[in-house]
Amino acid sequence: MSVLVFVEGAGGEIKKSSLEAVGYASALAKKINTQAVALVIGNYSDDQISSLGKFGASKVLSCKNDKLSQPLPMPYASAIAEAAKKENADTIILSRSSVVDAIASRLALKLGAGIVTNVVDLPDLSSGFKVKKSIYTGKAFAFYDLTSAKKVITISKNAYSAVEGSGSATVEAFDPQLSDSDFKVQIKETQKATGDVLLTEADIVVSGGRGLKGPENWNLVIDLAKALGAATGCSKPVSDLDWRPHHEHVGQTGVKVSPNLYIALGISGAIQHLAGVNSSKVIVVVNKDPEAPFFKAADYGIVGDVFEVVPKLIEAAKALK
Ligand SMILES: Cc1cc2nc3c(=O)[nH]c(=O)nc-3n(C[C@H](O)[C@H](O)[C@H](O)COP(=O)(O)OP(=O)(O)OC[C@H]3O[C@@H](n4cnc5c(N)ncnc54)[C@H](O)[C@@H]3O)c2cc1C
């Protein structure tokens, strides 16, 4: 028996959230006295693949099948299911992402497994297999008893820290048997998000709202983001007004982020915006209205005009470098 963890990448790099998932799988494997096996699909360097051992994997299955160069849910679910059977894995861990959301449900169906998504802590094994899940866009937690023999768990970003140790993993090539029916849906075109730092992966996000008054002032958001090595986001009306592209819109109907630091500039903090940011570790708000609802969700708040405050923040951030 083993614990299998699926490792996802972006832009040729293994995602930080996947390293967190490997750490989670390794900690779970230790609890049940077994080993964590990582499955990595894609053409990553040998160094990247073997580095998974440092995050707790005992073994890595490396799948470099060109047919899997696009993250299609059906063949990925088939490949992960085959790896789970090969490694006799009862529990399969995936780090939550839009791609994984589509894969995980299909994987659970293929394995006849119970599934819990958005898990935020290691399972409590004292009486069964109890997992803690974030619900209502981070406003509450629910506890689920997973009683099925096979279990699929997706974990929230930042819920478990990736700690680099000195472990090592054996690496084995893995080539799953895929059928034509796995490729009924294909990706015809991919549009890459602009920006230096990927919004969903960023450690720091700087977002702007209608308080910025117009796209001509966005240099303030961009310059602060650059000074902090952050990704940029915005509120929904900002993208509806075409001040910024839609893939930057954060919230209930946009991208959900969970960075270590979220900085909101001239955003009111409507409930639909908060739904996409409330799992951020630290929230800093700049708003000229002391009654703006965002201040209730903020760890630090600056009551002030963005046009006066943000240039000072940029200056201070540059001075830190
Ligand atoms: C079904 C539904 C789904 C939605 N989904 C989303 C979503 O996913 N994401 C999202 O963001 N919204 C979403 N909304 C919209 C949401 O309800 C709010 O309307 C929106 O978040 C407000 O954006 P805003 O804060 O940028 O603008 P505003 O509400 O106009 O607020 C601007 C803020 O800037 C402040 N301000 C103005 N000038 C300055 C200045 N010079 N300096 C400092 N502060 C200043 C103001 O005090 C104010 O608080 C959704 C709405 C609905 C109905």
The ligand as a Gaussian input file, in Angstrom:
#p B3LYP/6-31G(d) Opt

LIG

0 1
 C      -23.307000      37.849000      -8.838000
 C      -22.183000      38.808000      -8.603000
 C      -20.891000      38.344000      -8.667000
 C      -19.826000      39.237000      -8.465000
 N      -18.547000      38.754000      -8.503000
 C      -17.531000      39.613000      -8.213000
 C      -16.190000      39.154000      -8.182000
 O      -15.897000      37.985000      -8.437000
 N      -15.219000      40.039000      -7.881000
 C      -15.464000      41.362000      -7.590000
 O      -14.513000      42.126000      -7.330000
 N      -16.726000      41.806000      -7.618000
 C      -17.757000      40.981000      -7.925000
 N      -19.021000      41.459000      -7.955000
 C      -19.201000      42.924000      -7.802000
 C      -19.170000      43.372000      -6.354000
 O      -20.451000      43.242000      -5.795000
 C      -18.745000      44.849000      -6.262000
 O      -19.582000      45.630000      -7.049000
 C      -17.296000      45.089000      -6.713000
 O      -16.414000      44.202000      -6.053000
 C      -16.905000      46.531000      -6.402000
 O      -15.674000      46.809000      -7.015000
 P      -14.772000      47.996000      -6.454000
 O      -14.596000      47.810000      -5.014000
 O      -13.572000      48.082000      -7.338000
 O      -15.644000      49.299000      -6.783000
 P      -16.505000      50.235000      -5.855000
 O      -17.587000      49.490000      -5.171000
 O      -16.885000      51.389000      -6.709000
 O      -15.504000      50.695000      -4.708000
 C      -14.402000      51.533000      -4.917000
 C      -13.718000      51.734000      -3.577000
 O      -12.603000      52.575000      -3.776000
 C      -12.561000      53.529000      -2.745000
 N      -11.873000      54.709000      -3.288000
 C      -12.342000      55.597000      -4.220000
 N      -11.403000      56.497000      -4.519000
 C      -10.323000      56.190000      -3.761000
 C       -9.033000      56.747000      -3.620000
 N       -8.643000      57.810000      -4.337000
 N       -8.177000      56.184000      -2.732000
 C       -8.539000      55.107000      -1.985000
 N       -9.742000      54.527000      -2.095000
 C      -10.617000      55.057000      -2.980000
 C      -13.985000      53.791000      -2.358000
 O      -14.066000      54.263000      -1.017000
 C      -14.609000      52.409000      -2.533000
 O      -14.558000      51.683000      -1.325000
 C      -20.088000      40.606000      -8.181000
 C      -21.417000      41.045000      -8.103000
 C      -22.439000      40.164000      -8.312000
 C      -23.852000      40.680000      -8.209000

